[in-house]
Structure formats: C-alpha cells, structure tokens
Amino acid sequence: MAGNAVEKRTGTEVSYSNGVDPHDEPSAEWGWHGGFPKATQGAGWFTVFALLVMLIGNHESNTENIWLVGTAIAIACGLVYDLKRRRTAWRQN
C-alpha cells in the first residue's frame, strides 16, 4: 500500500484507514485516491477564456455567439459553484 491507505486486517475483513474501499474505488488499491482541485479550476477558467476568444472571427449569424457565450456562462457558473462548495465544505462536518 502507498500513500495514506493503510491496510488493517482483522480476521477475514480488511479495512482501510482512509475510508475508501478498493471495491468501490479501484484506484484506492494501488495507493493514490484524490483529485486535482487547482488544476480543475485552472482548466475550467482556461476553457471559459478560450470560448470567449472564439467570439472573434467571421460569423455569418449570432447563433454561434449565443452558443459560445451560453456555454462559457454555464462553465463559469459551475466553477463558481465549485469554489463556493469547497470553501463551505468544512461547515457541513
């Protein structure tokens, strides 16, 4: 076992100190189990920026612009919600 996942054997049962069962999450069996919160936020904001940069160009109608702006707004709302959820997650414990 690597990382924080420490295997404890009691009889025939195996429990893991990090609370993740490898049957539910296969990556926990080989060690690391987590996410990239800063990289996810960075990639999300880069995507919003890239969508808005695509507004510059030769468009026949505004349909493309509506979809680009709508998608950028939807992603930005999701990113703001994620930031808010992460900041207030400690209050739920």
MORAVEN-V760526 format. One record per residue. N is the residue number from 0. SS is DSSP state (a for helix, b for strand, c for the rest). D_CENTER is the distance of its C-alpha to the mean C-alpha in whole Angstrom. Layout:
n: {N/N}
ss: {SS/SS}
d_center: {D_CENTER/D_CENTER}
This chain:
n: {0/1/2/3/4/5/6/7/8/9/10/11/12/13/14/15/16/17/18/19/20/21/22/23/24/25/26/27/28/29/30/31/32/33/34/35/36/37/38/39/40/41/42/43/44/45/46/47/48/49/50/51/52/53/54/55/56/57/58/59/60/61/62/63/64/65/66/67/68/69/70/71/72/73/74/75/76/77/78/79/80/81/82/83/84/85/86/87/88/89/90/91/92}
ss: {c/c/c/c/c/c/b/b/b/b/c/c/b/b/b/b/c/c/c/c/c/c/c/c/c/a/a/a/a/a/c/c/c/c/c/c/a/a/a/a/a/a/a/a/a/a/a/a/a/a/a/a/a/c/c/c/c/c/c/c/c/c/a/a/a/a/a/a/a/a/a/a/a/a/a/a/a/a/a/a/a/a/a/a/a/a/a/c/a/a/a/a/c}
d_center: {25/23/21/21/21/25/27/30/32/34/37/35/32/29/27/24/23/20/20/18/20/20/21/18/16/18/16/17/21/21/19/16/13/10/7/7/6/9/9/5/8/11/10/9/13/14/14/15/18/19/19/22/24/24/26/29/31/34/33/35/34/31/30/27/27/26/23/22/22/21/18/17/18/15/12/13/14/10/9/12/12/8/11/13/12/11/14/16/15/18/20/19/21}
